[in-house]
Amino acid sequence: MKRICILTGGSGGIGKAAAALLSQNGFTVYELSRSGADAGEIRHITADVTDPAQVRAAVSRVAAAEGRIDLLVNNAGFGISGAVEFTDPKDAYDQLNVNFFGALHCIQAVLPHMRAQGRGHIVNISSVAAPIAIPFQAFYSATKAATNSLTLALRNELRPFGVKACAILPGDVKTGFTAARKKSAAGADVYGAALEHAVCVMERDEQSGMPPELVAKAVLRAANAKNPPAFATVGFQYRVFVLLAKLLPATWTNALVGMIYR
């Protein structure tokens, strides 16, 4: 019997790759996004994750059609870049609204179904930018750090109900995410070349990064794991970076990151 998956932001990049791999490995996948279409056996539902009413309606539709929800993959997200001092608060709110609150809306919508059936997996797509904050991408890092904290709290809250929660932390991935990033040059006269250089380094690393299919494999492993680890970092070099961030004093790690993006 196929398991039932709801995945957000599956119209491209990591989400598209994960939806395809899950569909090929025993899942009936419902993809939620603002724009998209059915793709083979992957079923699209139009929904804006920042609107809890739309999310609840989409989840109810899946539950009514299938009778259960086995897996939620929170992947929807976007990025902004710019100096903290000059970031328009609305842009920061929008970043948090999609990346963090969008995932929260989905979690709150599926949990009554998962608790009632006594099982389920929640897989949140986080980032190495959570434990390693990136200069001039502070709000993206903040949303992913918040996602990690949410994941840890959920694991303890949901343990009595048989529902598992984990987060996948990719490093740089080559997707359309780079081109879609909302970049602000506000404050360039104050911060000089540092702002532009940091964004250029970031985009270069992304465009030479791992394929999204590698992250999709990590999602599938987490979905199939009886007891998935709280965090799964994707990519050997990124696992090393995250380990160093745990072992070294935060001041040292932060200084090293600053040197990379300087």
Secondary structure, DSSP 8 states (H G I E B T S, - for coil): --EEEEEES-SSHHHHHHHHHHHHTTEEEEEEESS---BTTBEEEE--TT-HHHHHHHHHHHHHHHS---EEEE-----EES-GGG--HHHHHHHHIIIIIHHHHHHHHHHHHHHHHT-EEEEEE--TTTTS--TT-HHHHHHHHHHHHHHHHHHHHHGGGTEEEEEEEE--B-STHHHH-EE--TTHHHHTHHHHHHHHHHHHHHHTSB-HHHHHHHHHHHHH-SS--SEEEESHHHHHHHHHHHHS-HHHHHHHHHHHH-
